[in-house]
C-alpha cells in the first residue's frame, strides 16, 4: 500500500496524535542514521569502500529504487499514526480486508 492510498481522518489530528507522529519520525530517523553510519564506518575500515562512495551513488538507478521503497514504507508507518482510530472497536479498520459480500 502506497502512502497516498491511506485514508486520512476528516478532522484535524489532535496534538497528542501529532506528538506521537513526531516521536515516531524521530525514532525512525535516529535508528536509520545510526545504522547507516555504522555500516559506512565498518566498510571503510575494512577497505571495502572509500570515503565518499555512498554519496556517489545518488544517481544509481538501483539505489534510487531502494531508497524510494524505503521512503514509501516509512511514510506508510507515519501516515498510519494519523489514520488510526481512537475507537477501540475499530483499530486500523482501513487495513482490514474488504468484506467480499
N, C-alpha and C positions, 0 to 999 in steps of 0.2 A: 504494500500500500504506500503510495506517494504522499508526502505531506499535504498537498493540495486536495487529496481525497478525504481528509479527516474533517468531519463536520465540526465547526466551532459553535460554541453556545451563542444564543441570540442576545444575551446580555453581556455587559461589561464584566470581566472577571474581577472577583473581589481581591483586595490587597494581599490576603493570605495566600490565595492561589498564585498570584503573580510572584510573591516571595518564594513560593515553592518552585516555580519555574526558574527563577533566578538562581536559587541554590542548586537545582539540578544541572543547569547550564554550567555554573562554576565548577561543580564536581566533575562533570564530563570533561571540561576543558583542562582541569588540573591533571586528571588521570592520563588523558591523551598526550599532553605536553610532557609529563614525566616519562612516559613510555617511549616517546619519540627521542627525547634527549638521551635516555639510557641506551637505546638501540644505536643511535648515531655514535655515541662515545665508544661503545663496545666494538663496533665495526671499524672505527678509525684507529683504535688502539691495536686491533688485530691486523691492521694494514689492508683490510678488505676494501675500504673506500678512503678517498682523500677528503679532507675538509672541503666543504662546498659542493660535494657530489649530490647531496639531497636537493639542494636548491636548484641545481642544473636540470632536474627532472621536470620542471614546471611545464615544459612544452611536450612531454612524452604522453602519447595517447593512452597507454595503459595506466599510467599514473593518474592522469586526469579522470579516467573512468572509475578507478578505485576510490579516488578522493570524492567524486560525486556520489558514489554509492554510500560512502561513509557519512557524507553530509545529509543525504536523504534519510538514513537511519537515525542520525542524531536529531534531525528536525522532527521526525515522526515521534520520537520519545518526548521532545519538548512540547509539541503541539498536543500530545495526549494529555499532558498535565492540565492544559486549558480546557480540553474537551470532556474530561471526566465529570461524571455526575456526582452531586453531593447526595443523591438519593441512594441509600444502601440497597434498595431493591433492584436497582438497575446499574450496577457498576459496569462501566465500559460497554454500554449497550451497543454503541456503534461498531464494536469489534465482534459482536456475536454474529454467528452465521444467520443469513436471511432465512426466514420461515418459508419453506418450499410450497406451502399451501396457500 
